[in-house]
Amino acid sequence: MKTVAIIGQKGGSGKSTVALHLAACAEQGGISTAILDMDPQGSAHRWFERREAPTPEVQREMDADALPKLQKAASSNGIGLLLIDTPGKAETTALAACEMADLILVPVRPTQFDLETLGTVKRTVRIAERADRAWVMLSQVPTNSRKVAVEGEEAIAGYGMPLVPVRFHSRADYAYAMTEGLTAPEYAPEGKASEEATALYRWLTNELRLNG
């Protein structure tokens, strides 16, 4: 089983959207997947409650100390990919998730305030001794400004953190899909949001050597 921690200091950066899309793509690819929703907002779990399909399962968990036990249980139950959706500004939870992660994803919007949080994120992954497993990805990128994305990538490079070669843009398909308990590939298979989600999943499977 592989474990992915999705962390970030800012709320609204798209952590839950990333987690849900990766999980659904993994299930579609034949990998049994589960999400631990540790965010008090519970966005991922509410999505699961709206969803008609029974997978990917989303479990609420607020206790960071319970993570090792839950990881062991997930592996025993045949889960192939475990995603941990952490809250913003919760360094203790993020640290606990990072310590058990095979890969760490840090979605960040290309805004000054969001990018400035990467210093704190970098310290967290260093404390967890997972700096070599942490990747930053641009999320909610405006579709009408390439300049914003390029400047965001330059800022990330300045923190010395590797950049995921896939961006999630601000697209209506993400919002519409989430509202219906779906993901973009399920809601609009031919859309650009679907292409982005699929590309991110392919990148993840390559990095983790995941096979369905």
Secondary structure, 3 states (H helix, E strand, C coil): CEEEEECCCCCCCCHHHHHHHHHHHHHHCCCCEEEEECCCCCHHHHHHHHCCCCCCEEEECCCHHHHHHHHHHHHHCCCCEEEEECCCCCHHHHHHHHHCCCEEEEEECCCHHHHCCHHHHHHHHHHCCCHHHEEEEECCECCCCHHHHHHHHHHHHHCCCCECCCCCECCHHHHHHHHCCCCHHHHCCCCHHHHHHHHHHHHHHHHHCCCC
